[in-house]
Amino acid sequence: ARGTNAVSNEMRSRWSKALSGRMMNAEGYIHTQQHDGLAHAEGWPFPLWTQAGGLGWHFRGTGVKGYDAKPATAEGWVVTGGAIGEINDKGLVVKLDEAGATAQPPKFSVDAKATPWLRLNWWAAGLQGANCYVEWTTKDQPEFTSECRAYFDPARAEGEPHSVLPMGPKQAVELNTSVAESRTMIPVYRVPGWKGAITGLRLHFDNPGPATLVIKSFHTACDTRHTINDSNFSWHLFDLAGTRNRIPVGHRRCQCCCLRRPGTTRQGAGGQGTAAKIEAPGAD
């Protein structure tokens, strides 16, 4: 948008509002804001875990054609200190009756290198202040230990806001917003014990008393975020009018750009090293 005419000014105003409103995580990563999928919640919706040797349980789907896995049942799930309920229109209902309850899916085997993240899509009531964590077993370490543990924040009963870009360049600055489940990303790759063949998972909710959960899905995920997001947005956001307010944000973006993503073959590439060879679902 060059020039000073009314059309250019209006375009600049729309882009300034849209770009400054993009979601960013605590580490400074600018969300890709594509539609939902079976990958990292803040990145591209593919490669799916079904394409990358992962695993998951989807009690309700994403609603995006071509991006869903086979619907799961609660068979094999074990809840300690509570009980498994029905699968309703949101997902699997889990009642936690006793403090410190846990939920454990069936046994399995996946390669840690192919599954750097865990993603839990859920709602929760009664977990305020809880220090939740997931722990795992491996082929070499068949018992749960404190060394094989990753912590995460509890979900909220009201869900979390999400936004995606609509299709088409004319609407590219207008976000579709909604409130949906908490999409909790757990970076298990950062824990040294996440290695070899992973054979089991157990969710600890640290609930102080009775609580209710609805698990929409629980699955592994590739790191499909793109570091190019941060460098692209930095060019646009550091305009003269907004520079002073955005300096701290810019520092976080620069730090995020310098981080190497797990499972990538080169700096700045999102997803697994084989991601470039995997087509989007439904591609010809």
N, C-alpha and C positions, 0 to 999 in steps of 0.2 A: 504494500500500500504506500506508494510514493506520491508526493504532491500535497497540496493543502486544500483541495476542494472538499466539498461536503461528503462525497462518496468515500474518499480516501480516509477522512477523519473518522467516519462512522465505522469503516472496516478496522482501522487501528484500535478503536475503542472496543469493538467486539473481541478482537484477538487478545488485547491486553486483559480484558475481563476473563476470558476463557483460559488463557495460559496461566495467569496468576491463581486461578482456582483449581488447577490440577492437583490431584491428591499426591502426597509424598509421605513415605514412611519415616520412622525415627532415625534411620541411617542415611537419609537423604536421597533415597531412590524415588524417582518420578514414576508413578504407576503407568502401565501401558494402557489400561482402561479399555481393553477389548471385552467382548462378551465372555461369559463364564465357560470354563472347560475343565478338563481333568489334569491340569498342570498347576503351576504356581499362580496363586490368586492375584498377584500383582504384576504378572507378566503376560506373555502370549498364552492363549488357551490350549496350545499344543506345542511340542509333542505331548500326547496323552500318556498316562502311565501304562495304558494298555499297549502302547507302541514301544515302550522303553523297558520292558521287563519288570514292571512294578506290580503292585497289587492294591486292592481296595474293596470297600464295602459301600455300595450306594443304595441306600434305602429309598431315596427319591433322586430323580435325575436333575440335570441342569436346565432342562427345557429347551436346549439348543440342539436342533436336529444334527445328527452325525457326531456329536461330542459326548454321548453318554455310554456308560458301561452297562453290563448286564445287571438288572435289579437284584439286590441282595436280600436275604432273609436273615433272621436272628439266630438261625441254627448254628450251634457251636459257640455262641457268645456266652460268657459266664460273668455274672455280676455278683460281687461279694459285698454284703451290707446293703443290699437293695434287691430290686427285681426288674426284669425286662417286661415291658408292656407291649402295646400294639404298635403296628406301623401305620401311622395316620397320614394325613395329606402333607405333612412336613418331614416326617422321618420316623425313626425308631424312638419310642418313648422309653426312658429309663428312670425308674424311681429309686432315689437314694434314701434309705431309711435310717442308716447308722452313719455316724461320723467316720470320715476316712474311707469311704466306699471306693470300689474299683470296678472297672469293666475291662474284660479281656476277650479279644476276638480269637477265632480258631488259629491253630498253629499253621505255619507256612514256611517258605524259604525263598528269600530274595537276596540279590547281591547288593551290598551296601553302596558300592560305587554307582549303581544305576538308580539309587533311591536316596538322593541327598536331603530331601525334605519330606516331612509328614504334613498332611493337611487335614484338619478337622473342621467340618462345616456343621455348626450346631447352634442351639439355643440353650440357655440354662437359667434357672431361678433358684436362689438359695446358695450361691457360691460367692457372694460378696466377700472380698478379702482373701479368698482361697489362693493357695500357691500350688496350682495343678502341675503335674508332670507325667511324662510317659517314660516307661522303662522297657528294656528289651533283653532278649536272650540271643545268643549266637551259637553257631555250631561248636565253637571252641569254648564258649561260656554258657552252658545250658541252664544256669540259675540266674534269677534276677539279682542284680547288685547295684549299689549306689553309683558305681563308676559308669554304668550304662543307663543314664538318666538325663532327660532334657525337660526343662521347666517351661510353662507357658501360662498366659493369663486366662482367667475364666471368661466364658461367654456371658452375654447379657440377655435377659429375657426379651427385651424389646428389639433385639437384633442390632445390626450396624448399617450405616448408609453405604451404598455402593453407587458407582456411576460408570457409564460406558459411553463411548462415542458412537453415534448412529452412523449408518452406512451413507456414503455419498459426500463429496467434497463441499457441497453447498451448505450442509448442516454440520460440518466438521468442528465448529466452535460451540455447538450446543450439546450439552451433556444430558443423557437420559439418566435420571437419578431415581433411586428406590431404596427402601429399607428391607433388608433380608437377613439371613443368618450371619452369625460371626464366622468369618473365614480365617481360622487360626493357622498360621504357617509356623511350623516347628523346625528349626535348622539343625537337625540331628547330625549332619555332616561335621558340625563344629565340635562334636564330642569325640574324643579319641576312641572311645569304645564302640563307635558305630563303624564297624569294619567286618570284612569277611561275609559269611552267610548269616543274615538276620533270620531268626527262626520263630520269634514270638514278640508280642507287644502287650503292655498292660497300662491302662490309663488310671492314674490316681487323681481324684478330684479334690482332695483335701477339704471336703465339705465339713463345716462345724456341726451340722445337724441335717435334718431332712431337706432334700433338694430334688428338683425335677429337671431332667435333660431331654432334649430332642436331638438325636444325631441324624443329620441329613445324610452325611457321608464321612468316611474316614479312609484316607488313601495316601499312598506315596506320591511324590511329584518331582518332576524334573525342574531345574531352575531355569525357567523360560523368560526371565527378566532380561532386558537389553540395556547395557550401559550407555548406548547412544542416546537414550531418552534424556539423560541428565545433561550431556554436552549440548544437545539440540535446544533444550529449554533454557539453558544458561545464556545462549546467544540472544534469545528473544526477551528474557525477563529483565536483563540489566539495562533498562532504559533509564534516562536521566531522572525522570519523575519518581521512579520506584527504587532506585539503587540503594538509598540509605536504609530502607526497611527490609531489603532483601539480602544484605550482606551475610547475615548468619545463615540464611537458607542456602546461599551460594557456596559457603564453606562446606556445608553438609553434602551438597551435590558433588563438589570436587572430590571429597573424600570417597563418596560412593563410586565415582567414576574410576578411582584407582584400585578398587577392590577386584580381585579375580573371582569370578563366579565358579562354584563347584561344578565339576564335570564338563568344563568347557575346554576346547582345544586351543583357544587363543584369547587374548585380552579383548573384552568387549563383545564376545559372542554369547548369546543367551542359550540356555538349555544344555542338553547333553552334547558330547562331541559329535554324535551322529545326527544331530538335529537337522543339519543341512540336507541330509539324504531322505528325510521323512516329509511326505507331503501332508498338507492340511487335510482333515477329513472331508470327504466328498470331492476332492480335487480330481480332475480328469487325468 
